[in-house]
Amino acid sequence: MKVNFYQKLNQLSKKGNNLVVSTVISADNEYKILKGEKFILVDNDHLEYSNEKNKEKINCLIKEIGKKTLLNFDNPQLKTLKIDDSNLKVYLEPVVDNPRLILFGAGHIANSVSKVASLMDFEITVIDDRKEFLNRERFPEIDHLILKSYKNYLSEYKVEKNDYIVILTRGHQFDYDVLREVIDKNCKYIGMIGSSKKVKEVYDRLKEVDNINDQLLKSIHSPIGLAIGAETTAEIAVAIIAEIIKIRRAKDE
Amino acid sequence: MNRRLLKKIIEYKEKYDKIALATIIDAKSSSPRNTGTSMLIFPDGSFYGTIGGGNQEKQIIEDAKKLLKEDKSAKITFNLTRKEAAKIGWVCGGDIEVYIENIEMNK
C-alpha cells in the first residue's frame, strides 16, 4: 500500500468524517486482483479507493457485504464472502479517536495522573494558567498543554459525550468554577479531587446558587478514584485512572 | 484504526522508505478486544506500539522485516495455547490472524 492512501485517510479524518477502512486480505479467481486493495467508506455516502482501476470490482464487493453491515458496527471485524466462484476475506475497521482526558490543573497530582494515563489510549489535555507548572519539562509526552485561565478555556471547550474530565485545580473557587460549567454536560466521567469537607462546600454552593439537583451531584466522582487506600500522588493517580478504566470498560454498552 | 496511529504512519514518511503495519484481524476464541490491535515495524527491526508482546510479537517483527525486504504484504496465522496466551496476558488462546501490510513511503 502506498502512504498516499493513509494521507488521504488522515485528511478525511481531520474533517470529522465517519470513516470505515476496508482491506481485502485474501481473494481468489476472478477477484484475485483485489488482494491487498483498500477502500474507505466516507460518511455513509461515498468511497475512496486505493486503486481507481479496481473500482467496479470493489463496488460489487461492497454490494455483497451490504452497506448496512459496513456502517453498523463499532468494532473491527473480518468478513468472509463468496461472490460467484471467488472466495474473499475482507477486514473492516472504523477510524476512531482515542477518548479525550481533560485535566483541569497542572499540579503534582495532575502530573502523576497524566503519566499513568499516557500508558492508556487517551488523548490528553492539561489546562492551567501557571507557566511554572504547565510546561514541556513537566509534561513531555502530553498531547495538548493549554496555558489559559480555566474560565477562558471553558468558554471555548465543547464537551463531547466520550470525554473524561478530571478536576484537580489549586483551590475551591476554581473547582467550583470548572464543575459548574461542565456538570450538566453529557460526558463519560467527571471527577473532582478534595476532602469531603471541601467537596461538600462546593456542592452546597452549586445547590444553593446554581440550582443544581442532587441527581447531577451524585454523578460526580468525588472523592475521586477507587478506594485503594492511596496516599502518595502516584498512588492517587493510579486510583483515579483505575476508576476511569472501570467506567470506560463497563460492559453495559 | 485509531487516529494517533494514522498520524504516526505519516510522520515516519520522513524517516523510512517503507514500514510494515501489523494488525490482528481475527482472534477466534480470544478476547475480542484484541482484534484491531496494531503495531508498526520498521526495516531495521525497531517498532512502534505492541500487539501483546511475547514470542508471537517477536515472530511478527521477524516476518515483517522479511516482508519489507521482499516488498510484500501477507496474512499470518498463529495458534496460541492457553498457556502461551496467559504468558502474554491474553484472556485465552486460539487462532490469531495477523495481517502485515507493507506501506511504501515514497510517492
Interface residues (C-beta under 8 A of the other chain):
Chain A: M1 K2 V3 N4 Y6 Q7 L9 N10 S13 V21 T23 I25 S26 G36 N75 P76 Q77 L78 Y91 E93 P94 V95 V96 D97 N98 D121 E123
Chain B: M1 N2 R3 R4 L6 K7 I9 I10 K13 T23 I25 D26 P32 T35 G36 S73 K75 E97 Y99 E101 N102 I103 E104 M105 N106 K107
